[in-house]
């Protein structure tokens, strides 16, 4: 018979593990609470339930603390949306508004700041500035009321789904073949194109944010996991289109920057695109991903690291996206991996070694670094965007994957583990 643990003990455990309360204050001064605090009833049965609930509560608090810290550090350029998530201050995105709708919102005091067509995606993204004194939350409410059939949203900020710990030694150049390899797109931070691990890889890098392209740890690691022989999956001579959506400013990783990058991938006819970034559902990003998937491009995305009880993260949770979770060296799911109802594959995401800026190596953890392995392997199986070829590539990789968990595909590991071909 399982022992019953008093609720007081559960609450004490959660409070003992949680960050200090003052770390949870958003700029408005109101305390921010996790959207999914552990539910404490009169009794909780079993130590496993206790541990899972307490751990998820700590993850929720840590996630909110990260968001609050970003907002506090950049109040001039960032503000919270209606859920406390950071967005670009003073900007609202209109997705392919009609001429009549645009005229209506401009007459209401909004100003058109930018108008961009996203490659071959068939999307026109119009960035609007709200009237003076109106914050983004009120602006979105006002626009949706003015044009109920329109598509308006915040310019959300997206973050990488992994941790990079720099190592001190300088890498030596791996032997990389010269044969033309797979074509892969990468939407991330900037890539150190001169890193020895990327020698022999053809890299076309463009910036979609202020100060970009600028080499960063996250983007460089993801690039090496996709392409370099020591770690990569796409094989020697791979061709990489790297979009730096971060650059140097705090508004890097915005939805508008990611949509611009996806538009470039569409115009370049890249068959596979890796996005190891996570954030909330967003109308502009949703439209761009839907269009790209419809063209037969395999969009591979990390599920994130907010824990299995956290809200869904995007773009991994959009229909048609190849969602990738992370496992450790023993084939166990990372405890911090976010839940996702459409996990397709799993890959190593703990104790991973990959390239870092300045010719160095880094130790990596997080689902960010599982997705590039899957993207690289898929790029070997399809050469052009095509819905039928995309489905065939996913099916072929599924047959090659090592089954984990219950026999056959499951919600935790998808079709199973994809290795880097080492």
N, C-alpha and C positions, 0 to 999 in steps of 0.2 A: 504493500500500500504506500502511495506517495505521501510524503510529509507536507503539511500545510504551513506556509510561511506567512506570518502576520503581515498585514499591509504596512504597518509601521516600519518593519524591517526593510521592506521594498523601498519605501519612500526615503529612508535613511541612506540606503545604498545609492540611490539615484542622486540625492543631494550631495553625497560625499564625493561622487565622481564628477559632478557637473562643474563647469566654470563658474567663476564668481558672478553674482547677479548683475553687478554694475557693468559687466562686459556685454550685456544683452540689450543695451539701450540704443535705440535708433536716433538719428539726428533730431527728431521731433521731441525726444525726451520721454516717450512712452515705452515701457518695457515690451520687448518682443518675446513672445512665447513660441516654442516649437509647434508646428502644425500637428504633430503626432506624438505628444507626450505619452509615456507608458501609462496604460490604464491600470489604476490601482483599485482593485475591489477589496472586499473585506478579507479575502484570502487569495493567495496565488499559489497554485499547485505546482510544485517541482522546482528544483534549483535551475534547470535549463530555462524555464519560462522567466524566472527571476533575472538570470544573466542576460538573456536576449532582450528583455524589456529595458533593463537598466542601460545596456550597451547602446541600444537604439536611441534612448533618451539623450545620452551623452553625445551621440553623433548629431542629433537634431540641434542640440545646443551649440555644438562646435560649428555646424554649418551656418546657423544664424549669426554666430559671433563673427565668422569670416565676412559675411555680407555686411554686417553692421560696421565692422572695422573699415571695410572698403569705402562705405558711404561717409563715415566720419573723417577719413583721410582726404576725401576729394569732394567737399560740399559744393564747390563752385561748378563742377562739371557733371556730378552725378546726383541723383535723387532717388528715393524709393518708389516702386510701383505700389499698387494696392495690397500686395502681399509682402512688402518690405524688401523686395529684390532690387538690386541696383539697375538703373537705366540712365541713359544719357539725358542730362538736364536740358529742359527746354526743347525737346524734340519728340515728335510723334510721326510714325510711319504710316503712310497711306499706300495700300497695295493696289496698283492699277486702277486708280479712281477714274470715273467717267468725267468728261469735260463739264457736264452739268453739276455733278457733285463737287468737283473742285471749285467751281465758281461759287457755289453755295457756301462752302467753308471759308473761302477767302473773303466773302462778303461778311462773314461772322467775325472777322478780325484775325484769322490765321494768316500766316505769311509762308509762301513757298520758299524754302531754303535751298533745296536741291531736287533735281529730277534725274534719275538714272535708269537706263534700260539694262536689265541683267542678261547680257549675252543673248543666247538663243532660247532663254527660258520663257519668253513671252510675258515677262513681268516688267512693269514700269513702277519703280519705287520712288514715291514723292515724299521728301522729308518736310514736315510742316513745323513752323515755330508758333506756339500759342500766343494769344494776346498777352500783353504785359501784366504781370501779377498772377497769371494762371499757371499752376503747377501741372506736371505731366498727368497726374491722376485725374484732375478735373478736365484737362484737355481731351483725354481719351473718352471720358464720359460724355463730354459735350459733342465731340465729333460723331460718336455712335448714335447720339440722339438726333443730330442734324441729318445724318445719312444712315438710317438703320440697315440698309442693304449694302453699305460699303464695308471695307475691310481696313480697320484702323487698329494700331497697336503701339505699345511702347517700343523704344529702341533698347531692348534688353542687352545686358552684358553677359557674355558666356566665358566660362573658365575651363582650364585644362583639368583632366580627371586623373591626376597622378602626381607623385612626389619624385623630384630629382635630387639626389645627393651627389655632389661633385666629388670626384676622386682626384688625387694629386698627380698621378703619373701621366706622361705624354704617350699617346697611342702611336704605334708603328703602323705603317701602311699595310693593309691586307692585300693579298694577290687578287685582283679583280679582272675578269676577262674583258675583252674589248667588243665582244659580240653585242649586237643590238638586242636589248631585252624588253621587258614589259613597260607599258606606259601607265603611270599612276599619278593621281592628284593628291595633294596634301593641303588641307586647310588647317592652319595652326599658327604658331609663332614662327619667327624667322629661322633660317637654316644656315649653319656655318658651312658654306659650300666648299671651303678649302680643307675640311677635315680629312685626314688620311683614310678613314673608313668609307668616305664617299668618293674616293679616287676612282675614276673610270665610270662614274655615274653622270649622265647628262642632266643638269638641273637648270630649269628655267624658273627664276624666282621673281615674284612681283609683290609690291606692297599695296595693301588696302586700308591702311590706317596711318595716322601721322607718324613720321619718322621711320616708316617701313620701306624696304625690308631691313631688319636688324636681327642679327643672329641671336637666338635664345636657346636655353637649355631644353625646353620642352619640344620645340620644333626640330632641333638638331637630333635629339634622341629618336623622335618618331621617324624622321627621314632615314636614319641609319637602320632602324628596325625594318623598314620597308625594303630598302635597296642594297645595303652593303653586304658583301659575301659573309663576313664574320657573323652577322646577326640577321641579315635580311632574308626576305622571302621572295622578292620579285626576281632575284637572280642578277648575275653580272650584266653590266651594260644597260641597266635599267634607265629609263627616262622619267624624270620626276618634274612635275609642275608644282612648285611650292608657293602657296599664297600666304603671306604674312598678314594676318588680320589684327595683330597686336601693336607692332611698332613700338613707340616710346611713351605714349600718353595713357592716362587712366581710363580713357574711353575705348581703348583697344579691346577687341573681342566683341564688338557690338553686332547686333543682328544685321544692321545695314552693311557692315564690312563683310560679314560672312556671306550674305546674299550676293554681294559684288564678286566675291571669290568664286562662288558656285557658278555665277554667270560666266566667268572666265573659263572654268572647267567645261561648261557646256559648249562654249564657242570652240574650244580646242578639241572637242570630241574625245575626251579622256574616258576610258571605259570604267575605271574604278577611282573613287575618291574617298580618302580617309579623313574623318572628322573626329578627333579625340577631344572634343569640347562638349561641355554640358551646360544646360540652363533650362529655363522654362519654355513652355509652348509659346510660340510667337507667330502671328499671322504672316509676316513677311517670310520668315524662315520656313514655315510650313508650306507656303506656296512655292518657294524655290525648290525645296526637297521633292515635293510632289511632281513638279515639272521635270526635274532631273531623273527621278525614278521612272517617270513615264517615257523618257527617251531611251531607257534601257541602260542607264548608268547605275553601277552598283555603288551605293552610298554606304560606306562602312563606318560605324560609329560606336564609341565606347559607352557602356551603360552607366558609368559614373560610380562614385565611391561614397554615396550618402547612406548606404545600408539598405537592407531589404524591405524595411517598413517606410522608407521615405517616399515622397511623391515621385511620380515618373519624371525622368529627365529626358531632354531632347537635344539633338535630333534622333537619338537612338530609338525613341518610342514612336516615331512616325511610321505609318504603314509603308511597307516596302523596303525599309532600311535594314541593312544587315547588322543587327545588334550583337556586340561582342562583350562577354564577361571575362573576368580574370580568375585564374587559379594559381595555387602555389606549386612548389616543386613536387609535391606528393599527389597532385591532381585534385586537391580540395578547393572548393570555391572560396575566394577571399571573403572573410566575414564582412568587410565593408562594401562589397560589390552591391550596387543598387539592383532592385528587382526590375524585371522587364518581361512582359508577357510574350515577347517575340524573340527571345535570345536565340541566335542562329548558331553561334560557335563560342568556344572558350579558348583561351591561350594563356601562356605563362605571363603572370603580372606581378610576381614577387621575386626579388633577388635578380632582376634582369640587369644586364650590363649593356650599355650602348654608348654611342658617341656623345660628347659634350663639347661646347664651344672652346676654342683654343687648343684643339688637338688632344683634348683630354677624354677620359672615360667617366661615366656616371653610373651609380647604382639606382635602379628605378623600382617603383612600386605603384600600382594602380592600373585600372582598366584602360587608361590612356595608352598603355604600352602593350596591351593585348590586341587592340584593334589593328595597329599597323601590320602585324604579322599576318592577320587574316586578309587585309587589303592586298598585301604583296603577293600572297599565294593565289588570290583570286585573279590578280592581274596576269598571272601566268596562263590562266585558263580562258581569257577572253581578250580580244584585241581591239574591238570597236563597240561603241554603245549600241545595244540591240536587246530588246526585252527577252527574246528567245535564248540568245546566247548568255545573257545574264542569269536566267533561270538554270540553264545547263551548267554554267560554271559553279553556281552554288550547290547544285546537286552533286557534281563531281567532287567538290571539296568535301561535301558531307560524307561521301563514300570513303574518302581518305582519312577522315578524322578518327581519332581514337575515342571510342565510346566511354563515357564516364557516368557515374551514378546508376540509376535504373537502366536496364537494357533498352536500347533505342533512344531516339530523341526525347528530351525532357525539358521542362521549363527552367531548370537550373543551368544546364550545360549546353543546351541546344543539341546539335548533332555530335558534339564532343570536342576534344582538344585538337587544335591545329598547331603543329610545331613549326619552327622557323626553317625547317629543311636542313638543319645543321648535321 
